Amino acid sequence: MPGALVAFAFDRDHGRLKSRVIRAILGGLSREAIARLTGRFLDREWPHLVRPGALAALARHREAGDYLVLLSASTECYVPEIGARLGFDEVICTELRWDGERLDGALRSPNRRGPEKTRCIERLRDAHPGLPIAAYADAASDLDHLRRVEHGVLVDGSRKTRREARAAGLACVDWD
C-alpha cells in the first residue's frame, strides 16, 4: 500500500490507486466472501450511511415514476448491494477483474470518475432517448456531468465546489 500511495502522489491516477488498494486488501477473495463482508458492513453501518435527504429525493423520483440509476466511481464490491437496498433500477460503477470466482482487483472498466461519468450519462441518454436526467453528486469532479443533465444537483459540496456549481446554474442542497 505505501508504494501505491507514493505512485499516486506522482501520477494522480485515481483508478490505478483504487486497483492497487483493492488488490492489496481484497485480492484473491471469492465473490461469496466479498458479498458476506459487504452485507455485514452494510447491515451494521446502514443507519449511519444513508441520509434522510437522499431517501426523500429517491422517494420523490420513485413516486414520479422515474427510472433510477446509481452511477458511482466506487467499485462493484459493494455499490450493487447499495443500489439494491435503495431500490435503484440500474447500477453503473467501476468494474473489477475477476479470475473465475476470485477477485483479481484490476479495473475491468474505466474508473467511473470525472469525464467517464459524463460518458456514462451520454450512454444512458442513448439507452433512454427523450427521458430527462436528474443527477445528484457531491464532488468537484462531478460538476461536468451535472452540467450536462436537465436537473443537476450538488449535494453537501465543499464551499468552493458550491460556488462553482452555482456559477454553472446548478442547484446545491445539504443532506447532512
Solvent accessible surface area in square Angstrom, and as a share of the most:
residue,aa,sasa,rsa
1,M,101,0.45
2,P,102,0.64
3,G,51,0.49
4,A,9,0.07
5,L,100,0.50
6,V,91,0.52
7,A,27,0.21
8,F,30,0.12
9,A,64,0.50
10,F,171,0.71
11,D,58,0.30
12,R,148,0.54
13,D,51,0.27
14,H,66,0.29
15,G,7,0.07
16,R,111,0.41
17,L,35,0.18
18,K,44,0.18
19,S,12,0.08
20,R,97,0.35
21,V,38,0.22
22,I,20,0.10
23,R,111,0.40
24,A,63,0.49
25,I,108,0.55
26,L,37,0.19
27,G,36,0.35
28,G,40,0.39
29,L,58,0.29
30,S,22,0.14
31,R,96,0.35
32,E,119,0.53
33,A,17,0.13
34,I,9,0.04
35,A,65,0.50
36,R,122,0.45
37,L,77,0.38
38,T,15,0.09
39,G,18,0.17
40,R,143,0.52
41,F,91,0.38
42,L,2,0.01
43,D,99,0.51
44,R,151,0.55
45,E,42,0.19
46,W,57,0.20
47,P,101,0.64
48,H,145,0.65
49,L,84,0.42
50,V,26,0.15
51,R,94,0.34
52,P,103,0.65
53,G,20,0.19
54,A,24,0.19
55,L,84,0.42
56,A,46,0.35
57,A,3,0.02
58,L,22,0.11
59,A,40,0.31
60,R,143,0.52
61,H,37,0.16
62,R,109,0.40
63,E,149,0.67
64,A,77,0.60
65,G,67,0.64
66,D,61,0.32
67,Y,94,0.36
68,L,13,0.07
69,V,37,0.22
70,L,37,0.18
71,L,31,0.15
72,S,20,0.13
73,A,23,0.18
74,S,36,0.23
75,T,6,0.04
76,E,42,0.19
77,C,15,0.09
78,Y,90,0.34
79,V,5,0.03
80,P,56,0.35
81,E,63,0.28
82,I,39,0.20
83,G,0,0.00
84,A,71,0.55
85,R,85,0.31
86,L,33,0.16
87,G,37,0.36
88,F,39,0.16
89,D,82,0.42
90,E,54,0.24
91,V,47,0.27
92,I,27,0.14
93,C,10,0.06
94,T,0,0.00
95,E,51,0.23
96,L,0,0.00
97,R,120,0.44
98,W,43,0.15
99,D,108,0.56
100,G,58,0.55
101,E,107,0.48
102,R,131,0.48
103,L,3,0.02
104,D,42,0.22
105,G,0,0.00
106,A,9,0.07
107,L,45,0.22
108,R,155,0.57
109,S,13,0.08
110,P,75,0.47
111,N,25,0.13
112,R,23,0.08
113,R,87,0.32
114,G,6,0.06
115,P,91,0.57
116,E,9,0.04
117,K,20,0.09
118,T,13,0.07
119,R,124,0.45
120,C,1,0.01
121,I,6,0.03
122,E,72,0.32
123,R,117,0.43
124,L,18,0.09
125,R,61,0.22
126,D,116,0.60
127,A,68,0.53
128,H,51,0.23
129,P,107,0.68
130,G,84,0.81
131,L,91,0.45
132,P,90,0.56
133,I,26,0.13
134,A,37,0.29
135,A,11,0.08
136,Y,80,0.30
137,A,12,0.09
138,D,84,0.44
139,A,39,0.30
140,A,54,0.42
141,S,33,0.21
142,D,6,0.03
143,L,4,0.02
144,D,46,0.24
145,H,8,0.03
146,L,0,0.00
147,R,120,0.44
148,R,122,0.45
149,V,15,0.09
150,E,87,0.39
151,H,110,0.49
152,G,7,0.07
153,V,20,0.11
154,L,1,0.00
155,V,6,0.04
156,D,33,0.17
157,G,4,0.04
158,S,65,0.42
159,R,176,0.64
160,K,129,0.55
161,T,9,0.05
162,R,59,0.22
163,R,143,0.52
164,E,65,0.29
165,A,0,0.00
166,R,140,0.51
167,A,95,0.74
168,A,42,0.32
169,G,69,0.66
170,L,19,0.09
171,A,52,0.41
172,C,29,0.17
173,V,55,0.31
174,D,103,0.53
175,W,45,0.16
176,D,149,0.77
